[in-house]
Amino acid sequence: MRILSARPGSVTTLREEDGKGILHHQADVTALVERCKALHNEGHDTVQQGALKGARLVGEYDPAVIEAWAQAKGLTYADVMQDNAVLRRMVNDPDLSVFRVHKGRL
């Protein structure tokens, strides 16, 4: 097994199994969940300045969360990132509501 990247709370590894490369990303998203909760509770669900002023901060999602959700739905990470309807379905999924900052539906 090779470690491709490692940072606090997150590690990505690559291993070979039956002649195939298996990529695995594992993350502790506890801090991210707490950050989203704090942003929501402090009313930071709308951008206050800059070019995006007035835009909603919908949520923050670790790539491992997106990948796990996609796999559970029989999809790939690319499916989520390339199809706005699929992305909207993920963001509106009640199981992922802890990552939402703006609590309204898209």
Contacts in CASP RR format, 6 or more apart in sequence:
PFRMAT RR
TARGET T0000
AUTHOR 0000-0000-0000
METHOD contacts of the structure
MODEL  1
MRILSARPGSVTTLREEDGKGILHHQADVTALVERCKALHNEGHDTVQQG
ALKGARLVGEYDPAVIEAWAQAKGLTYADVMQDNAVLRRMVNDPDLSVFR
VHKGRL
1 13 0 8 1.000
1 14 0 8 1.000
1 15 0 8 1.000
2 13 0 8 1.000
2 14 0 8 1.000
2 15 0 8 1.000
3 11 0 8 1.000
3 12 0 8 1.000
3 13 0 8 1.000
4 12 0 8 1.000
4 13 0 8 1.000
4 14 0 8 1.000
4 23 0 8 1.000
5 11 0 8 1.000
5 12 0 8 1.000
6 12 0 8 1.000
9 27 0 8 1.000
9 28 0 8 1.000
9 31 0 8 1.000
10 25 0 8 1.000
10 26 0 8 1.000
10 27 0 8 1.000
10 28 0 8 1.000
10 62 0 8 1.000
10 64 0 8 1.000
11 25 0 8 1.000
11 26 0 8 1.000
11 27 0 8 1.000
12 23 0 8 1.000
12 24 0 8 1.000
12 25 0 8 1.000
12 26 0 8 1.000
13 23 0 8 1.000
13 24 0 8 1.000
13 26 0 8 1.000
14 21 0 8 1.000
14 22 0 8 1.000
14 23 0 8 1.000
14 24 0 8 1.000
15 21 0 8 1.000
15 22 0 8 1.000
15 24 0 8 1.000
16 22 0 8 1.000
25 63 0 8 1.000
25 64 0 8 1.000
25 67 0 8 1.000
26 64 0 8 1.000
27 62 0 8 1.000
27 63 0 8 1.000
27 64 0 8 1.000
27 65 0 8 1.000
29 62 0 8 1.000
29 64 0 8 1.000
29 65 0 8 1.000
29 99 0 8 1.000
32 60 0 8 1.000
32 62 0 8 1.000
32 99 0 8 1.000
33 98 0 8 1.000
33 99 0 8 1.000
35 60 0 8 1.000
36 59 0 8 1.000
36 60 0 8 1.000
36 98 0 8 1.000
36 99 0 8 1.000
36 100 0 8 1.000
36 101 0 8 1.000
37 98 0 8 1.000
39 45 0 8 1.000
39 57 0 8 1.000
39 101 0 8 1.000
40 100 0 8 1.000
40 101 0 8 1.000
40 102 0 8 1.000
40 103 0 8 1.000
44 57 0 8 1.000
44 101 0 8 1.000
45 56 0 8 1.000
45 57 0 8 1.000
45 101 0 8 1.000
45 102 0 8 1.000
45 103 0 8 1.000
46 54 0 8 1.000
46 55 0 8 1.000
46 56 0 8 1.000
46 57 0 8 1.000
46 102 0 8 1.000
47 53 0 8 1.000
47 54 0 8 1.000
47 55 0 8 1.000
47 56 0 8 1.000
47 57 0 8 1.000
48 54 0 8 1.000
56 102 0 8 1.000
57 101 0 8 1.000
57 102 0 8 1.000
58 91 0 8 1.000
58 100 0 8 1.000
58 101 0 8 1.000
58 102 0 8 1.000
58 106 0 8 1.000
59 91 0 8 1.000
59 99 0 8 1.000
59 100 0 8 1.000
59 101 0 8 1.000
59 102 0 8 1.000
60 99 0 8 1.000
60 101 0 8 1.000
61 90 0 8 1.000
61 96 0 8 1.000
61 99 0 8 1.000
63 77 0 8 1.000
65 96 0 8 1.000
65 99 0 8 1.000
66 77 0 8 1.000
66 80 0 8 1.000
66 81 0 8 1.000
66 90 0 8 1.000
67 77 0 8 1.000
69 80 0 8 1.000
69 90 0 8 1.000
69 93 0 8 1.000
69 95 0 8 1.000
69 96 0 8 1.000
70 76 0 8 1.000
70 77 0 8 1.000
70 79 0 8 1.000
70 80 0 8 1.000
70 90 0 8 1.000
75 86 0 8 1.000
79 86 0 8 1.000
80 86 0 8 1.000
80 87 0 8 1.000
80 90 0 8 1.000
81 87 0 8 1.000
88 106 0 8 1.000
90 96 0 8 1.000
91 100 0 8 1.000
91 106 0 8 1.000
92 105 0 8 1.000
92 106 0 8 1.000
97 103 0 8 1.000
END
